[in-house]
Amino acid sequence: MSKNYKEILPQINTLIFDVDGVLTDGTVTIFPDGEMVRKMNIKDGYALKTAVDNGFNICIISGGTNQSVKKRLQGLGIKDIYLGAHNKIIQLHDYLDKKHINLKNVLYMGDDIPDYPVMELVGLPTCPQDAAPEIKQISMYISHKKGGKGAVRDIIEQVMKVQNKWSANFDAKCD
């Protein structure tokens, strides 16, 4: 890929994320009753909420089906959440068609093989520092943060800073 990812940041208006390994560290705690619990980073959550509040299109496409994850994301203002997605391209095209979004304006952060087909299509494929080697190979940006440890915040902050929307958020809150 010849373009530097920083050249693409100004045209990004849509942020799409996987859950496990991106918004979480990829581990699951299984309780005796079979309930599976994931851990999410509050700083990632703040960045997602800030992006929503600043008019970015935010979408989640995950193979997982945990309703607690969905509830947490909805609490951040994210309306477009696709769970149980085993062929993520179907959900990607459904979302883009519904919102009339061009692929070149899309940033996607994934971490493992199920994300690969989607990442090949979007304008800015990104991943956490601990992503699978195949995902790192096709990513234009590899965060210095691991999945569930601030990788989402890292890339959202970069997009918003380039577009002068990150610091503007603080100015409004300080008035």
C-alpha positions in Angstrom: 0.0 0.0 0.0 1.6 3.2 -1.1 -0.3 5.8 0.8 0.6 6.7 4.4 -2.3 6.1 6.7 -2.0 9.7 8.0 -3.0 11.0 4.5 -6.3 9.0 4.7 -7.3 10.2 8.2 -8.9 13.5 7.0 -11.4 11.6 4.7 -12.5 9.1 7.4 -16.2 9.5 8.4 -17.0 6.0 9.4 -15.3 3.8 12.1 -16.0 0.1 12.2 -14.7 -2.2 14.9 -14.6 -5.8 15.8 -15.2 -6.6 19.5 -13.1 -9.6 20.7 -9.5 -8.8 20.4 -10.1 -5.1 19.5 -12.6 -3.7 22.1 -11.6 -6.5 24.5 -8.3 -8.2 25.1 -9.7 -11.4 23.6 -10.1 -13.2 26.9 -13.4 -14.5 28.2 -14.1 -15.4 31.8 -16.5 -18.3 32.0 -18.6 -18.6 35.1 -20.0 -21.9 36.5 -23.4 -21.1 35.1 -21.9 -20.8 31.6 -22.1 -17.0 31.4 -19.1 -15.5 29.5 -17.9 -12.1 30.6 -15.6 -9.8 28.7 -13.6 -6.8 29.8 -13.8 -3.5 27.9 -11.6 -0.4 28.3 -13.3 2.7 29.7 -10.9 5.0 27.6 -12.0 3.2 24.4 -15.6 3.8 25.5 -14.9 7.5 26.0 -13.4 7.8 22.6 -16.3 5.9 21.0 -18.9 8.2 22.7 -16.9 11.3 21.7 -16.8 10.1 18.0 -20.6 9.4 18.1 -21.2 12.9 19.6 -19.1 14.4 16.8 -21.2 12.9 14.0 -19.0 10.0 13.0 -20.7 6.8 11.7 -19.8 4.1 14.2 -20.5 0.4 13.5 -19.7 -2.8 15.3 -19.4 -6.1 13.4 -18.6 -9.1 15.6 -18.9 -12.8 15.4 -19.8 -12.8 19.1 -23.3 -12.7 20.4 -23.0 -11.4 23.9 -26.0 -9.2 24.8 -24.0 -7.5 27.6 -21.5 -6.2 25.0 -24.4 -4.9 22.9 -25.9 -3.1 25.9 -22.6 -1.5 26.7 -22.1 -0.3 23.2 -25.7 1.0 22.9 -25.1 2.9 26.2 -22.3 4.8 24.3 -24.7 5.8 21.6 -23.8 3.2 19.0 -26.9 2.1 17.1 -25.4 0.0 14.4 -24.3 -3.3 16.0 -24.1 -6.5 14.1 -23.5 -9.5 16.4 -23.2 -13.1 15.3 -21.6 -12.0 12.0 -19.7 -15.0 10.5 -19.3 -13.4 7.1 -18.6 -9.8 7.9 -18.7 -8.6 4.3 -22.5 -9.1 4.3 -22.9 -6.8 7.3 -20.4 -4.4 6.0 -22.3 -3.9 2.7 -25.6 -3.8 4.5 -24.4 -1.0 6.7 -22.7 1.0 3.9 -25.7 0.7 1.6 -28.1 1.7 4.4 -26.0 4.8 5.3 -24.8 5.6 1.7 -21.1 5.4 2.8 -18.2 5.0 0.4 -15.6 2.3 1.3 -12.7 4.8 0.9 -14.2 6.8 3.9 -14.2 3.7 6.2 -11.6 2.8 8.9 -11.9 -0.8 10.1 -10.0 -2.2 13.1 -9.8 -5.9 13.3 -7.5 -8.4 14.9 -7.9 -11.9 13.4 -8.7 -13.9 10.3 -12.5 -13.3 10.2 -11.7 -9.5 9.8 -9.4 -10.1 6.8 -12.0 -10.0 3.9 -13.5 -6.7 5.2 -10.1 -5.1 5.8 -9.1 -5.8 2.2 -12.0 -3.6 1.1 -12.0 -0.5 3.4 -10.1 2.7 2.9 -8.1 2.4 6.1 -7.5 -1.1 7.6 -6.1 -0.9 11.1 -5.3 -3.3 14.0 -4.2 -3.5 17.6 -0.5 -4.3 18.3 -1.3 -7.9 19.2 -3.3 -8.8 16.1 -2.6 -11.9 14.1 0.3 -11.7 11.7 -1.9 -11.9 8.6 -3.9 -8.9 9.8 -0.8 -6.9 10.6 0.4 -7.6 7.1 -2.6 -5.9 5.5 -3.1 -3.1 8.0 -2.0 0.4 7.1 -1.8 1.3 10.8 -0.9 -1.0 13.7 -1.6 0.6 17.0 1.1 0.6 19.7 -1.7 -0.5 22.0 -3.1 -4.0 22.4 -6.7 -5.0 21.9 -8.8 -4.0 24.9 -6.0 -1.8 26.1 -6.6 1.4 24.3 -6.1 0.6 20.6 -9.6 1.9 19.8 -8.9 5.1 21.6 -5.6 5.5 19.9 -7.0 5.4 16.4 -10.2 7.4 17.1 -8.1 10.1 18.8 -5.8 10.3 15.7 -8.8 10.6 13.3 -10.4 13.3 15.4 -7.2 15.3 16.0 -6.5 15.4 12.3 -10.0 16.6 11.7 -9.8 19.2 14.5 -12.7 17.5 16.4 -10.8 16.1 19.4 -9.6 19.3 21.0 -12.8 21.1 19.9 -14.6 18.7 22.2 -12.7 19.8 25.2 -13.1 23.5 24.3 -16.8 23.1 24.4 -16.8 21.4 27.8 -14.5 24.0 29.3 -16.7 27.0 28.4 
